[in-house]
């Protein structure tokens, strides 16, 4: 058995032999760490989605400036016709 695995097993054994208050604190800390990791992953996912949308909008603007057909831009970007019309300069 390798050292990290043995060390983790020993840490878990120590945890299980602690009193109820120590277990409660340990579990609260573990929950906090898990929640924090989930929030960070959610923010990453949201940031990526926002970046993809911004890229599609930029491509659509470029295609509009080239005078391309709206339906072609819809197919190329995946944006709706309404979203593309909203990008047109007034």
C-alpha positions in Angstrom: 0.0 0.0 0.0 1.4 3.4 -0.9 2.0 6.1 1.7 -0.7 8.7 0.6 -3.4 6.0 0.8 -2.2 4.8 4.2 -2.0 8.3 5.5 -5.6 9.1 4.4 -6.8 5.9 6.0 -5.1 6.8 9.3 -6.6 10.3 9.1 -10.1 8.9 8.6 -9.6 6.5 11.5 -8.6 9.4 13.7 -11.6 11.3 12.6 -14.0 8.4 13.4 -12.6 8.1 16.9 -13.1 11.8 17.8 -16.0 13.1 19.8 -19.3 14.2 18.3 -18.4 18.0 18.3 -15.1 17.3 16.5 -17.0 15.2 13.9 -19.6 18.0 13.5 -16.8 20.6 12.9 -15.0 18.3 10.5 -18.2 17.6 8.5 -19.0 21.3 8.4 -15.5 22.0 7.1 -15.9 19.3 4.4 -19.3 20.7 3.4 -17.8 24.2 3.1 -14.9 22.9 0.9 -17.3 21.0 -1.3 -19.7 24.0 -1.7 -16.8 26.3 -2.5 -15.5 23.9 -5.2 -19.0 23.7 -6.6 -19.3 27.5 -6.8 -15.9 27.8 -8.5 -16.9 25.2 -11.1 -20.2 26.9 -11.7 -18.5 30.2 -12.2 -16.1 28.6 -14.7 -18.9 27.1 -16.6 -20.9 30.4 -16.7 -17.8 32.2 -17.8 -17.2 29.8 -20.7 -20.8 30.1 -21.8 -20.6 33.8 -21.7 -17.4 33.8 -23.8 -19.0 31.5 -26.4 -22.0 33.8 -26.7 -19.8 36.9 -27.0 -17.8 35.1 -29.8 -21.0 34.3 -31.7 -22.2 37.9 -31.4 -18.8 39.2 -32.7 -19.0 36.8 -35.7 -22.6 37.8 -36.4 -21.6 41.5 -36.3 -18.8 40.8 -38.7 -21.1 38.9 -41.0 -23.7 41.7 -40.9 -21.0 44.3 -41.8 -20.2 42.1 -44.8 -23.8 42.3 -45.9 -24.5 38.6 -45.6 -28.1 37.2 -45.5 -29.7 37.0 -42.0 -30.6 33.3 -42.5 -27.0 32.5 -43.3 -25.9 34.3 -40.1 -28.5 32.3 -38.1 -27.1 29.0 -39.5 -23.5 30.0 -39.0 -23.8 31.4 -35.4 -26.8 29.6 -33.9 -28.2 32.9 -32.8 -31.9 33.6 -33.4 -33.1 35.9 -36.1 -34.3 38.3 -33.4 -30.9 38.4 -31.7 -29.2 39.2 -35.0 -31.7 41.9 -35.9 -30.9 43.5 -32.5 -27.2 43.7 -33.5 -27.9 45.7 -36.6 -26.7 49.3 -36.2 -29.6 51.8 -36.0 
